[in-house]
């Protein structure tokens, strides 16, 4: 997966978070947690765009695969308020993978 594709995946996650944040009925603590994760991912996306990372690196490839899988998993649970904890957990995983990718610089 190229760095631009990683940024696109993160952008799609940000859009999903934005939609969830605009949906009525989300408990305030959950809204605040999602917003904080959204801010963190937005910052990471900007940082990734600025960096030059060796995309052929095995660790990079493994991390981008995990990031992509977590993004796909997020699509199945986001927006279901009975699964907000799961949504937060998956978004945290996505942020963790982005953090690890940035450490490859």
C-alpha positions as CSV (number, residue, x, y, z in Angstrom):
1,X,0.0,0.0,0.0
2,X,1.4,3.4,-0.9
3,X,1.7,6.3,1.5
4,X,-1.0,8.1,-0.4
5,X,-3.3,5.1,0.0
6,X,-2.6,5.1,3.7
7,X,-3.5,8.7,3.9
8,X,-6.7,7.9,1.9
9,X,-7.7,5.1,4.3
10,X,-7.2,7.5,7.2
11,X,-9.2,10.2,5.4
12,X,-12.1,7.7,5.0
13,X,-11.9,6.9,8.7
14,X,-12.0,10.6,9.5
15,X,-15.1,10.9,7.3
16,X,-16.8,8.0,9.2
17,X,-15.9,9.6,12.5
18,X,-17.3,13.0,11.3
19,X,-20.6,11.3,10.3
20,X,-20.8,9.6,13.7
21,X,-20.1,12.8,15.6
22,X,-23.0,14.6,13.8
23,X,-25.4,11.8,14.6
24,X,-27.8,12.7,17.4
25,X,-27.9,10.4,20.4
26,X,-24.2,9.8,21.0
27,X,-23.4,10.1,24.7
28,X,-21.2,13.1,25.5
29,X,-18.2,11.1,26.9
30,X,-18.2,9.0,23.8
31,X,-18.5,12.1,21.6
32,X,-15.5,13.6,23.3
33,X,-13.4,10.4,23.0
34,X,-14.3,10.1,19.3
35,X,-13.5,13.7,18.7
36,X,-10.1,13.4,20.5
37,X,-9.3,10.3,18.3
38,X,-10.4,12.2,15.2
39,X,-8.1,15.1,16.1
40,X,-5.2,12.6,16.7
41,X,-5.8,10.8,13.4
42,X,-6.1,14.1,11.5
43,X,-2.7,15.2,12.9
44,X,-1.2,11.8,12.0
45,X,-2.5,12.0,8.4
46,X,-0.8,15.4,7.9
47,X,2.4,14.1,9.4
48,X,2.4,11.0,7.1
49,X,1.9,13.2,4.0
50,X,5.0,15.2,4.9
51,X,7.2,12.1,5.4
52,X,9.2,9.9,3.1
53,X,8.8,6.3,4.2
54,X,10.4,3.3,2.4
55,X,7.2,1.6,1.2
56,X,8.9,-1.6,0.4
57,X,9.8,-2.2,4.0
58,X,8.3,-5.4,5.4
59,X,7.2,-3.7,8.6
60,X,5.6,-0.9,6.7
61,X,3.7,-3.4,4.5
62,X,2.5,-5.4,7.6
63,X,1.4,-2.2,9.4
64,X,-0.5,-0.9,6.3
65,X,-2.3,-4.3,6.0
66,X,-3.3,-4.1,9.6
67,X,-4.5,-0.5,9.2
68,X,-6.5,-1.4,6.1
69,X,-8.1,-4.4,7.9
70,X,-9.0,-2.3,10.9
71,X,-10.5,0.3,8.6
72,X,-12.7,-2.4,7.0
73,X,-13.7,-3.7,10.4
74,X,-14.6,-0.1,11.5
75,X,-17.1,0.2,8.6
76,X,-19.1,-2.7,10.0
77,X,-19.5,-1.2,13.5
78,X,-19.4,2.5,13.2
79,X,-22.7,4.3,13.6
80,X,-24.2,1.5,15.8
81,X,-24.5,3.2,19.2
82,X,-24.6,-0.2,20.9
83,X,-21.0,-0.7,19.6
84,X,-19.5,2.6,20.5
85,X,-16.9,1.0,22.7
86,X,-15.9,-1.3,19.8
87,X,-15.8,1.7,17.5
88,X,-13.5,3.5,19.9
89,X,-11.3,0.5,20.2
90,X,-10.9,0.0,16.4
91,X,-10.2,3.7,15.9
92,X,-7.6,3.5,18.6
93,X,-6.0,0.6,16.8
94,X,-6.0,2.6,13.5
95,X,-4.3,5.5,15.3
96,X,-1.7,3.0,16.8
97,X,-0.9,1.6,13.4
98,X,-0.5,5.2,12.0
99,X,1.8,6.0,15.0
100,X,3.9,2.9,14.2
101,X,4.1,3.8,10.5
102,X,5.4,7.3,11.5
103,X,8.1,5.7,13.6
104,X,9.5,4.1,10.5
105,X,10.7,7.5,9.3
